[in-house]
Amino acid sequence: MHRECDISIITVNYNGYDDTCALLDTIPLNDGSLEVIVIDNASKKNEAEMISRKYPSVKTIRSEKNLGFAGGNNLGIKAATGRYLFFINNDTVFMSFDVQALVDRLEYNGKTGMVCPKIRFAWGTNPIQYCGYTPLSSITVRNRAIGFGEEDNGQYDTPHPTPYAHGAAMMVKREVIERVGMMPECFFLYYEELDWSMSITRNGYDIWFEPACTVYHKESRSTGQDSPLRTYYITRNRLLLVKRNITGFQKYMAYAYLTVLVAQRDIIRNLLRGRTNLAKATIKGIINFIKL
């Protein structure tokens, strides 16, 4: 027997009308146990209005300022009424809407505060993007997504705890947000879900990977790899993540590794490639972190 679940699905849209509509088309919008909230994060056109006309049951909110990933989702949190909040990228789709499995995992015990589905890429043979994360190194500030790039042969179909959620699809109990707070907006783009995950686990909650639900993500393997915007935020936000979450001698080791080794290597490599814009973005990321 299907059990009613009280879920607020929140997605942030930024000039992504077609992708957002493709996602909404895979959600049962007539299910009374769901509410769907779309945040239009200052798209060039008023896409909130366009989505509202096409999907009258969807709650749309237009921000006249781009608030970033966390800021957009936080607008959704303020408008949400559900006991469970499911944050999902607008460039994802469902092939089978099995989100009740995520609710069941959250309800399994009181310590479970956040859960992520299996995430597979939406292209080709749908290889795996995420089946949980490995722990982050406190020096290099790197980790890896379990199963990344592998064909899905069921090898990761056992639920298990994971140190961090994946920002493309993550469900959280409302009580967790009330205790821990909303997403950290200081990052704007990249690393905010890792920082939030750390805050959640520090407050005594577990994060789980639940493979009984799968989300398909359109993100390309090469998306934005050479973008100055991405380079800037990755550089700045790695350092910010260290500042907010690593203590003692390891914090200064991480600072040294990221600024002396990684940043200088990237600057030299990009200058040799003739990509001065990327070299400048790396320098700007470090300078703006220091200003913080």
C-alpha positions as CSV (number, residue, x, y, z in Angstrom):
1,M,0.0,0.0,0.0
2,H,1.4,3.4,-1.0
3,R,1.9,5.6,2.0
4,E,1.3,9.3,1.6
5,C,4.4,11.4,1.8
6,D,4.6,15.2,2.4
7,I,7.4,16.3,0.0
8,S,8.4,19.7,-1.2
9,I,10.4,19.4,-4.4
10,I,12.6,22.5,-5.0
11,T,14.5,23.3,-8.2
12,V,16.4,26.4,-9.2
13,N,16.0,27.7,-12.8
14,Y,18.4,30.0,-14.4
15,N,17.8,30.6,-18.1
16,G,16.9,26.9,-18.2
17,Y,13.2,26.9,-19.2
18,D,13.4,23.8,-21.5
19,D,15.3,21.7,-19.0
20,T,13.0,22.7,-16.2
21,C,9.9,21.8,-18.2
22,A,11.5,18.4,-19.1
23,L,12.0,17.8,-15.3
24,L,8.5,18.8,-14.5
25,D,7.1,16.5,-17.1
26,T,8.6,13.5,-15.2
27,I,7.0,14.5,-11.8
28,P,3.4,13.5,-11.0
29,L,2.2,17.0,-10.5
30,N,-1.3,15.8,-9.6
31,D,-0.1,13.9,-6.6
32,G,-1.6,15.7,-3.6
33,S,1.3,14.6,-1.3
34,L,3.7,16.7,-3.4
35,E,4.3,20.4,-3.8
36,V,6.7,21.5,-6.5
37,I,8.5,24.8,-6.2
38,V,10.5,26.4,-9.0
39,I,12.8,29.4,-8.2
40,D,13.6,31.5,-11.2
41,N,17.0,32.9,-10.3
42,A,16.9,36.1,-12.4
43,S,16.6,34.5,-15.8
44,K,16.8,37.0,-18.7
45,K,13.1,36.3,-19.4
46,N,10.5,35.9,-16.6
47,E,10.6,32.1,-16.8
48,A,8.7,31.8,-13.5
49,E,5.7,33.3,-15.3
50,M,6.1,31.1,-18.3
51,I,6.3,28.0,-16.1
52,S,3.3,29.0,-14.0
53,R,1.2,29.4,-17.2
54,K,2.3,25.9,-18.4
55,Y,2.1,24.2,-15.0
56,P,-0.6,25.9,-12.9
57,S,-0.1,23.5,-10.0
58,V,3.6,24.4,-9.7
59,K,4.5,27.2,-7.2
60,T,6.9,29.6,-8.9
61,I,9.0,32.3,-7.3
62,R,10.9,35.0,-9.3
63,S,14.0,36.5,-7.9
64,E,15.2,39.7,-9.6
65,K,18.7,38.9,-8.5
66,N,20.8,35.8,-9.1
67,L,21.2,34.5,-5.6
68,G,23.4,31.5,-6.6
69,F,22.7,27.8,-5.9
70,A,22.2,28.1,-2.1
71,G,20.4,31.4,-2.2
72,G,17.9,30.2,-4.8
73,N,17.3,27.0,-2.8
74,N,16.9,29.0,0.4
75,L,14.1,30.9,-1.2
76,G,12.5,27.6,-1.9
77,I,13.0,26.5,1.7
78,K,11.1,29.6,3.0
79,A,8.2,28.8,0.7
80,A,8.1,25.1,1.3
81,T,5.5,23.4,3.6
82,G,6.6,19.8,3.3
83,R,8.1,17.6,6.1
84,Y,10.7,16.5,3.6
85,L,12.5,18.9,1.2
86,F,13.9,17.4,-2.0
87,F,16.4,19.7,-3.8
88,I,17.0,18.7,-7.3
89,N,18.8,20.3,-10.3
90,N,16.6,21.5,-13.1
91,D,18.7,19.6,-15.6
92,T,17.7,16.2,-14.2
93,V,14.8,13.9,-15.1
94,F,13.1,10.8,-13.6
95,M,12.5,7.7,-15.5
96,S,10.6,6.2,-12.6
97,F,9.4,8.5,-9.8
98,D,10.5,6.4,-6.8
99,V,11.0,9.2,-4.3
100,Q,9.1,7.3,-1.6
101,A,12.2,5.2,-1.2
102,L,14.1,8.4,-0.1
103,V,11.3,9.2,2.5
104,D,11.5,5.6,3.8
105,R,15.3,5.9,4.2
106,L,14.9,9.2,6.2
107,E,12.2,7.5,8.4
108,Y,14.4,4.4,9.0
109,N,15.9,6.0,12.1
110,G,16.0,9.3,13.9
111,K,19.7,9.9,13.1
112,T,19.2,9.9,9.3
113,G,18.9,13.6,8.3
114,M,19.7,13.6,4.6
115,V,19.5,11.1,1.7
116,C,20.6,11.1,-1.9
117,P,19.4,8.9,-4.7
118,K,21.6,7.1,-7.3
119,I,22.5,9.7,-9.9
120,R,23.2,8.5,-13.5
121,F,24.1,10.6,-16.5
122,A,21.3,11.2,-18.9
123,W,23.4,10.6,-22.0
124,G,24.8,7.5,-23.8
125,T,24.4,4.3,-21.7
126,N,23.6,6.3,-18.6
127,P,26.8,5.7,-16.7
128,I,26.9,6.3,-13.0
129,Q,27.6,9.8,-11.7
130,Y,27.1,9.3,-7.9
131,C,26.6,6.4,-5.6
132,G,27.9,8.2,-2.5
133,Y,31.2,10.0,-1.8
134,T,34.5,9.0,-0.4
135,P,35.8,11.2,2.6
136,L,37.4,14.5,1.7
137,S,41.1,14.8,2.3
138,S,41.7,17.5,4.9
139,I,44.9,18.5,3.0
140,T,44.1,18.3,-0.7
141,V,40.4,18.9,-0.2
142,R,39.6,16.3,-2.8
143,N,37.5,13.2,-2.8
144,R,35.7,11.1,-5.4
145,A,32.2,10.0,-6.3
146,I,31.7,6.3,-5.9
147,G,31.0,4.6,-9.2
148,F,31.7,7.7,-11.3
149,G,31.8,6.8,-15.0
150,E,31.0,3.1,-14.5
151,E,28.3,1.2,-16.2
152,D,25.4,0.5,-13.8
153,N,25.3,-3.3,-13.3
154,G,23.8,-3.1,-9.9
155,Q,27.2,-3.1,-8.2
156,Y,26.2,-0.2,-5.9
157,D,22.6,-1.2,-5.1
158,T,23.1,-1.5,-1.4
159,P,22.1,1.5,0.7
160,H,25.0,2.9,2.8
161,P,26.0,6.0,4.8
162,T,28.0,8.6,2.9
163,P,29.9,11.6,4.2
164,Y,28.4,14.1,1.8
165,A,25.3,14.7,-0.3
166,H,25.4,15.4,-4.0
167,G,23.9,18.8,-4.8
168,A,22.1,17.6,-7.9
169,A,19.6,15.6,-5.8
170,M,19.3,15.5,-2.1
171,M,16.3,15.1,0.3
172,V,16.4,16.6,3.8
173,K,14.1,16.4,6.8
174,R,12.7,19.8,7.7
175,E,13.7,19.3,11.4
176,V,17.3,19.1,10.2
177,I,17.1,22.5,8.5
178,E,15.5,24.0,11.6
179,R,18.4,22.7,13.7
180,V,21.3,23.2,11.3
181,G,20.2,26.2,9.3
182,M,19.7,26.8,5.6
183,M,22.3,26.3,2.9
184,P,25.4,28.5,3.3
185,E,25.0,31.4,0.8
186,C,28.7,32.6,1.1
187,F,29.8,30.0,-1.6
188,F,27.3,31.2,-4.3
189,L,28.3,28.4,-6.6
190,Y,30.2,25.0,-5.9
191,Y,31.0,23.4,-2.6
192,E,27.9,24.6,-0.7
193,E,26.4,21.1,-0.5
194,L,29.7,19.7,1.0
195,D,29.8,22.5,3.6
196,W,26.1,21.9,4.4
197,S,26.7,18.1,4.7
198,M,29.5,18.8,7.1
199,S,27.2,21.0,9.2
200,I,24.5,18.3,9.2
201,T,26.9,15.5,10.3
202,R,28.5,17.7,13.0
203,N,25.0,18.1,14.4
204,G,24.7,14.3,14.9
205,Y,22.8,13.3,11.7
206,D,23.7,10.6,9.2
207,I,23.6,11.1,5.4
208,W,22.7,8.1,3.3
209,F,22.9,6.9,-0.3
210,E,19.6,5.2,-1.4
211,P,19.8,3.4,-4.7
212,A,16.1,2.4,-4.9
213,C,15.5,5.9,-6.4
214,T,17.5,7.0,-9.5
215,V,17.8,10.5,-11.0
216,Y,19.2,11.1,-14.5
217,H,21.5,14.2,-14.8
218,K,22.1,15.9,-18.2
219,E,25.4,17.4,-17.0
220,S,28.2,16.8,-19.5
221,R,31.6,15.4,-18.5
222,S,33.1,18.6,-20.1
223,T,30.6,21.2,-18.9
224,G,32.3,24.4,-17.9
225,Q,35.7,22.9,-17.5
226,D,37.3,26.0,-19.1
227,S,35.0,28.6,-17.7
228,P,36.6,31.5,-15.8
229,L,33.5,31.7,-13.6
230,R,34.0,28.0,-12.6
231,T,37.7,28.5,-12.1
232,Y,37.2,31.5,-9.9
233,Y,34.6,29.8,-7.7
234,I,36.4,26.5,-7.4
235,T,39.6,28.3,-6.4
236,R,37.9,30.6,-3.9
237,N,35.5,28.0,-2.5
238,R,38.0,25.3,-1.8
239,L,39.8,27.7,0.5
240,L,36.5,28.8,2.0
241,L,35.5,25.2,2.7
242,V,38.9,24.8,4.5
243,K,38.3,28.0,6.6
244,R,34.9,26.9,7.7
245,N,35.5,23.1,8.3
246,I,39.1,22.3,9.0
247,T,41.0,23.2,12.1
248,G,44.5,23.2,13.6
249,F,47.7,22.4,11.7
250,Q,45.7,20.7,8.9
251,K,44.0,23.9,8.0
252,Y,47.3,25.7,7.2
253,M,48.6,22.6,5.4
254,A,45.5,22.8,3.2
255,Y,46.0,26.5,2.6
256,A,49.6,25.9,1.6
257,Y,48.7,23.0,-0.7
258,L,45.9,24.9,-2.5
259,T,47.7,28.3,-2.9
260,V,51.3,27.3,-3.3
261,L,51.0,24.0,-5.2
262,V,47.6,23.8,-6.9
263,A,47.0,27.4,-7.8
264,Q,50.6,28.0,-9.1
265,R,50.4,24.9,-11.1
266,D,47.1,25.9,-12.7
267,I,48.3,29.5,-13.3
268,I,51.4,28.3,-15.2
269,R,49.5,25.6,-17.1
270,N,46.9,28.1,-18.3
271,L,49.5,30.7,-19.2
272,L,51.3,28.1,-21.3
273,R,48.0,27.3,-23.0
274,G,47.3,30.9,-23.7
275,R,44.4,31.0,-21.4
276,T,45.2,34.1,-19.4
277,N,41.6,34.5,-18.5
278,L,41.7,31.3,-16.5
279,A,45.0,32.3,-14.9
280,K,43.5,35.6,-13.8
281,A,40.4,33.8,-12.5
282,T,42.6,31.7,-10.2
283,I,44.4,34.7,-8.9
284,K,41.1,36.6,-8.4
285,G,39.7,33.6,-6.5
286,I,42.7,33.6,-4.0
287,I,42.6,37.4,-3.6
288,N,38.8,37.5,-3.0
289,F,39.1,34.7,-0.4
290,I,41.7,36.7,1.5
291,K,39.4,39.7,1.4
292,L,36.7,37.5,3.0
